[in-house]
Amino acid sequence: MTGYSQKKRNIILFSLNVTVRQGNHHPKRTYSSPAQTISPVSSTTISLYNKCSHPVWPGIQPSAGKPILARGGFELRPNQAYALRVPTGWSGRVWGRVGCSFDDATGRGRCATGDCGGSLYCAGAGGEPPATLAEITLSSGSAAADFYDVSLVDGYNLGISIKPFRGTGNCQYAGCVSDLNMMCPAGLQVRASASDSRVVACKSACSAFGSPRYCCTGSFGSPQSCKPTTYSRIFKSACPRAYSYAYDDPTSIATCVGGSYLITFCPHH
């Protein structure tokens, strides 16, 4: 099985100026990334760039009542980018699926991490934890701020960053650059298979143990009662610009006015 062939869409070309060196005897190569036109009045672009050395299958889940972008998923090969024109007021989450294989005819298959129901096109479904999440809420007005963050609340499978461009205001970088799979505590590790001991993802303590203390539920369901734990501190130390648990420092949320956004997979590469 191979990557599912994408059908033609109503697209525009958006040049992200992603360049890849092919060695000293080859010129730089620039990839132009196709973007699905969602709204003719939107000026916001969310561009997804795969900086990993392996393919990534982005998953996109809109918030309730918001449109599904690019059918919710597609394949990005190394050093490829894909730009989405998104409507005003859109909100949702993006994550990277890894180790996927899909049938060319049906689009059905499975991903080692971040799977969304065994389909290339997530079509509104969320990713199976653990998965690193890039979350964005666009404003409904030109003068209001967008909100965005990278969250490890559902665990970690892949480094992700969000970098705004063409915006005003704070517009700071958000992300998790460190490879948490390399430092994941034993009780949180997800291994490739029974015969392959590679750590491919790192669970959240909530997912691993189900305790209200780790999940910020029950008597721990408020910022006053749900405090950082040993596990969330490991995440926060490795990725200080990402949410490490449900009531993490609110400075983990970034804001920007009138920006477009570049989401990069494996920003540490």
C-alpha positions in Angstrom: 0.0 0.0 0.0 1.2 3.5 -0.7 0.2 7.1 0.0 -3.4 7.7 -1.2 -3.6 9.6 -4.4 -5.2 13.0 -3.9 -8.1 14.0 -6.2 -7.9 17.3 -7.9 -9.3 20.2 -5.9 -10.2 23.8 -6.6 -6.7 25.1 -5.6 -4.6 28.2 -5.8 -0.8 28.3 -5.6 0.8 29.8 -2.6 4.6 30.1 -2.7 6.1 29.4 0.7 9.7 29.6 -0.5 10.6 26.3 1.1 14.0 25.5 -0.2 15.9 22.2 -0.1 19.6 21.8 -0.9 20.2 18.9 -3.2 24.0 18.9 -2.8 26.7 21.2 -4.1 26.1 20.3 -7.8 22.3 21.0 -7.7 20.5 24.3 -7.4 18.1 25.0 -4.6 14.6 23.7 -5.3 11.5 25.7 -4.3 8.3 24.0 -3.6 5.0 25.7 -4.3 2.3 24.5 -2.1 -1.3 24.0 -3.2 -4.0 25.6 -1.0 -7.7 24.8 -0.9 -9.8 27.9 -1.3 -12.3 27.9 1.6 -13.5 31.5 1.6 -13.0 34.2 -1.1 -12.9 36.9 1.6 -10.3 35.3 3.9 -6.8 36.6 3.9 -5.4 34.2 6.5 -3.3 31.3 5.4 -2.2 28.3 7.5 0.8 26.6 5.9 1.9 23.2 6.9 5.6 22.3 6.3 7.2 18.9 6.8 10.8 19.4 8.0 11.0 15.7 9.1 13.2 13.2 7.3 10.1 11.0 6.8 6.6 11.6 5.5 4.0 13.1 7.8 0.2 12.8 7.2 -1.3 16.0 8.8 -4.7 15.6 10.5 -7.0 18.6 10.7 -10.0 18.8 13.0 -12.2 21.9 13.1 -14.0 23.0 16.2 -17.8 22.4 16.3 -19.6 24.3 13.5 -16.4 25.2 11.6 -15.6 23.9 8.1 -13.4 20.9 7.4 -10.2 21.9 5.6 -8.6 19.7 2.9 -11.0 16.9 3.8 -9.2 16.7 7.2 -5.9 15.0 6.0 -3.3 14.4 3.4 0.3 13.3 2.9 3.3 15.6 3.2 6.6 14.3 2.0 9.9 15.6 3.5 10.5 19.3 2.7 7.0 19.7 1.2 4.5 22.4 2.2 0.8 22.7 1.8 -1.0 26.1 2.3 -4.6 26.4 3.3 -6.7 29.6 2.9 -9.0 29.6 5.9 -12.1 31.6 6.7 -12.4 34.3 9.2 -13.3 32.9 12.7 -12.1 29.4 12.0 -10.7 27.4 14.9 -9.4 23.9 15.2 -6.4 21.7 15.7 -3.6 20.2 13.6 -1.4 17.2 14.3 1.0 15.0 12.5 0.3 11.3 11.8 3.4 9.1 11.4 4.0 5.6 10.1 0.9 5.6 7.9 -0.1 3.2 5.1 -3.3 3.7 3.1 -4.9 1.7 0.3 -4.8 3.6 -3.0 -8.4 2.6 -3.9 -10.2 3.2 -0.7 -8.0 5.6 1.4 -8.3 3.2 4.3 -5.3 2.2 6.4 -3.6 2.8 9.7 -1.0 5.2 11.2 1.4 4.2 14.0 0.6 7.4 15.9 -2.1 10.1 15.5 -4.5 7.8 13.6 -8.0 9.2 13.0 -10.2 6.1 12.5 -8.1 4.4 9.9 -8.7 6.9 7.1 -6.4 9.2 5.1 -9.1 11.9 5.3 -9.9 12.5 9.0 -13.2 14.3 7.9 -13.7 16.0 11.2 -12.4 13.2 13.4 -9.7 13.8 16.0 -6.4 12.0 16.3 -5.8 9.1 18.6 -3.6 10.1 21.6 -0.7 10.5 22.2 -0.4 13.2 19.6 1.2 16.7 19.7 -1.5 19.3 18.9 -1.2 22.7 17.2 -4.3 24.7 18.2 -5.5 27.9 16.5 -8.5 30.2 17.0 -8.8 32.9 14.4 -10.6 36.2 15.3 -13.9 37.2 13.7 -12.7 40.7 13.1 -9.7 42.3 11.5 -8.6 44.2 14.7 -9.1 41.4 17.1 -6.4 38.9 18.1 -6.0 35.3 17.0 -5.0 32.7 19.7 -2.7 29.8 19.1 -0.7 27.2 21.1 1.0 23.9 20.9 -0.4 21.4 23.4 1.1 18.3 25.0 -2.1 17.7 27.1 -2.9 14.7 24.8 0.7 13.5 24.8 3.5 13.8 22.3 4.4 12.0 19.1 6.2 14.6 16.9 7.8 18.0 17.4 5.6 20.9 16.1 5.9 24.7 16.0 3.7 27.6 15.1 5.3 30.7 13.7 3.1 33.7 12.6 4.0 36.0 9.7 2.5 39.2 8.3 0.8 39.9 11.7 1.1 42.6 14.3 1.2 42.6 18.1 3.0 40.0 20.2 3.0 37.2 17.5 5.4 35.0 19.4 6.7 31.6 18.5 4.9 28.6 20.0 6.0 25.0 19.9 7.8 21.9 21.1 11.2 21.7 19.5 12.7 18.9 21.7 12.3 15.3 20.9 10.3 14.1 23.9 10.4 10.5 22.6 14.1 10.5 23.5 13.4 11.5 27.2 10.0 10.0 27.8 9.6 8.3 31.2 9.2 4.6 31.1 5.6 4.6 32.3 4.5 6.9 29.4 6.4 5.3 26.5 4.6 3.9 23.5 6.8 1.5 21.5 6.6 0.7 17.8 5.6 -3.0 18.4 6.3 -6.0 20.5 9.4 -6.7 18.3 10.5 -3.1 17.8 11.5 -1.3 21.0 11.7 2.2 19.4 9.7 4.8 21.4 7.3 6.4 18.8 5.2 8.4 21.2 5.0 9.6 24.8 1.6 9.5 26.6 0.3 12.1 28.9 0.2 11.1 32.6 -3.6 11.4 32.4 -3.8 9.0 29.5 -1.3 6.6 31.1 -2.7 6.5 34.6 -6.2 8.0 34.4 -5.9 9.7 37.8 -8.0 12.9 38.5 -4.7 14.4 39.8 -3.2 14.0 36.3 -6.4 14.7 34.4 -7.5 17.8 36.3 -10.9 16.3 36.9 -13.1 15.7 40.0 -11.7 17.4 43.1 -8.7 18.5 40.9 -10.9 20.2 38.3 -9.7 23.8 38.8 -6.5 25.8 38.4 -6.3 26.1 42.1 -6.4 22.4 42.8 -4.7 21.0 39.7 -1.0 21.7 39.9 2.1 20.6 37.9 3.2 17.1 38.5 6.6 15.3 38.0 5.5 14.2 34.6 4.1 17.6 33.4 7.3 19.3 34.6 9.4 17.0 32.4 7.3 18.1 29.4 7.5 21.7 30.4 11.2 21.6 31.0 11.7 20.1 27.5 9.2 22.3 25.8 8.7 25.6 27.7 6.7 27.2 24.9 4.0 24.4 24.9 1.1 23.5 27.1 2.2 20.7 29.4 -1.1 20.0 31.3 -4.7 21.3 31.3 -4.1 24.3 33.7 -0.6 25.1 32.6 0.7 28.7 32.7 -1.6 30.8 30.5 1.5 32.4 28.9 1.6 29.2 26.8 -1.2 30.8 24.7 0.2 33.2 22.1 -1.7 36.0 20.3 -1.3 37.8 17.0 -3.5 40.3 15.0 -4.1 39.7 11.3 -1.4 37.1 10.9 -1.0 34.0 8.8 0.7 30.9 10.3 3.4 28.4 9.5 3.0 25.1 11.3 6.3 23.0 11.0 6.6 19.4 11.8 10.0 18.4 13.2 11.2 22.0 13.7 14.4 20.7 15.4 15.6 19.1 12.2 
